[in-house]
Amino acid sequence: MNTAIVVGATGLVGNELVRQLLKDSRIEKVVVLTRRSTGLQHNKLQEHIIDFNAPDSWKKLVAGDILYSALGTTLRAAGSKDAQYLIDHTYQLNMAKAAAANGVNKYVLVSAAGSSPKSSIFYSRMKGELEQDVKKLPFETIHILRPGMLKGKRNNTRTGEIVGGALMDAISYIPGLGSLKPIAGQEVARAMINASFRHVVGIHIYGPGELLKMKVAV
């Protein structure tokens, strides 16, 4: 039986991840560290409302077997690149550092397709720098998922994602471009869980095409 730790539990992927973990018989407890409540109630759920800017107040709570990290925001919601970087990179890195220090063995991160620390695109570079930094931490196993465009019901409407998703969905039917097909938040969540229960060690990275194959429940 495993204790799962989730950061980013109120987002499209994270919220679905928590719901699936609560139903998974392999998981005994789900520890959620969040800025606001998920609104979920379950006897396996242990929810902590935290201030990400005060790691000394929560780092001892990041204890268990698997850390699932799906925290993220948009530039528009954050208000500036510095604010988005703080949430998408620094907060997640601090959480991963705390988990590693507490002896958590497995780490599963939702990144993004095209992520690279050398990218000229801010978002891709930010994601790439996070990947680069967490790879240095002493986890036994690290799984990095790089989904393409996400689809699913969000608390806030993102018109660009809706239009872009429809376009990418159409393009994905062109032979050879199937990996560009948008993936649902619940499918990414399932792929995260499937990855975490693979009996492997080391660092493993999954691109959009691989995630579409990993979304089936096991």
Sequence and secondary structure as in RCSB ss.txt:
>XXXX:A:sequence
MNTAIVVGATGLVGNELVRQLLKDSRIEKVVVLTRRSTGLQHNKLQEHIIDFNAPDSWKKLVAGDILYSALGTTL
RAAGSKDAQYLIDHTYQLNMAKAAAANGVNKYVLVSAAGSSPKSSIFYSRMKGELEQDVKKLPFETIHILRPGML
KGKRNNTRTGEIVGGALMDAISYIPGLGSLKPIAGQEVARAMINASFRHVVGIHIYGPGELLKMKVAV
>XXXX:A:secstr
 EEEEEESTTSHHHHHHHHHHHH TTEEEEEEEESS      TTEEEEE  TT GGGTGGG  SSEEEE     H
HHHSSHHHHHIIIIIIHHHHHHHHHHTT  EEEEE  TT  TT SSHHHHHHHHHHHHHTTS  SEEEEE   SE
ES  SS  HHHHHHHHHHHHHTTSTT GGGS EEHHHHHHHHHHHHTSS  EEEEE HHHHHHH S  
